[in-house]
Amino acid sequence: MPDLFQPILSVKNMSVQFPTLSGAVTAVKDISFDVGREKVGIIGESGSGKSTTGRAIMRLQPANARVVAEEMRFEEVDLLGASEADMRAIRGRRISMILQDPKYSLNPVMTVGEQIAETVILHERIGRRQARQRTLAMLERVHIRDPERVFNLYPHEVSGGMGQRIMISMMLISSPSLIIADEPTSALDVTVRQHVLSILDDLIAERDIGLIFISHDLNLVKSFCDRVIIMYAGRIVETLEACRLNHATHPYTRGLLEALPSLDHPKDRLQVLRREASWAEA
Ligand SMILES: Nc1ncnc2c1ncn2[C@@H]1O[C@H](COP(=O)(O)OP(=O)(O)OP(=O)(O)O)[C@@H](O)[C@H]1O
């Protein structure tokens, strides 16, 4: 039985810089956080450094990016010192990433079933017949009603919601301990989104997986995650239990909460979000 409170991932004082023609851009500034077997949301407006954080953990940042940290540890692995071969063994097998649009993550010229089966064959070195059985079972697990038929479909033949369920099955079939989901449902409409999220929720609870859920949707993160990290201009300004989000003290988080539309208390005008340069400083 895994220790639910033991961090799977520990990041200490991580910064990420990109050289640009007009000088270095520090996209992530000195951030520290842990993730256990829990759902941690990372929230912040566009450009606040959420995706850069996710990619740096996977070591998938562009070649010119500079990542520095005091520590980046995933289970027993020192992510800072790991070789590219070590990372290839970790990506997809022990840490998986679910991105916004399955269209761009799935191979367009392979059926979805073949792609999932390939993943199992690659990671577990099992035979084709066994991989096919595992794939069909996993498709069923993400509530795909006719897995034999869906196995033979190409990515362009599936809807957005089904595509995302296929991605989830592909990312979970190798039983990772950490999943990084970057805006996984923002391309879906509300009812499909709820369905996809409840499937993801069941699977990660059943397997004690840690989840980093990157989003700009405060309401969604509030209801779906256990803890929320709020980023502003590359910094973590506040970390809270999701159920305590309404008691947030940082003025940026308060601004985000106050900008949410509410049916109970309709507002004539939405507030303009307050921003201060000092929040992005140490
Ligand atoms: N390859 C790059 N070169 C230069 N700057 C970059 C690069 N990638 C990201 N940045 C900059 O880093 C900052 C953080 O970007 P990032 O994509 O992590 O933000 P984000 O919070 O995920 O935003 P969004 O919600 O729009 O995806 C931005 O200012 C962005 O312009």
The ligand as an ORCA input file, in Angstrom:
! r2SCAN-3c Opt
* xyz 0 1
  N      10.356     28.556    -26.178
  C      10.142     29.741    -25.592
  N      10.926     30.807    -25.856
  C      10.748     32.004    -25.248
  N       9.778     32.232    -24.323
  C       8.970     31.211    -24.019
  C       9.093     29.914    -24.622
  N       8.125     29.103    -24.091
  C       7.441     29.854    -23.194
  N       7.940     31.106    -23.160
  C       7.450     32.206    -22.311
  O       7.364     31.721    -20.983
  C       6.244     32.293    -20.322
  C       5.391     31.197    -19.720
  O       4.777     30.443    -20.761
  P       3.874     29.160    -20.469
  O       3.481     28.602    -21.793
  O       4.537     28.269    -19.499
  O       2.612     29.833    -19.755
  P       1.213     29.207    -19.415
  O       0.879     29.686    -18.043
  O       1.219     27.736    -19.623
  O       0.259     29.904    -20.468
  P      -0.987     29.318    -21.312
  O      -2.121     29.180    -20.323
  O      -1.243     30.359    -22.340
  O      -0.560     28.001    -21.892
  C       5.519     33.141    -21.345
  O       5.911     34.481    -21.172
  C       6.024     32.603    -22.660
  O       6.019     33.598    -23.651
*
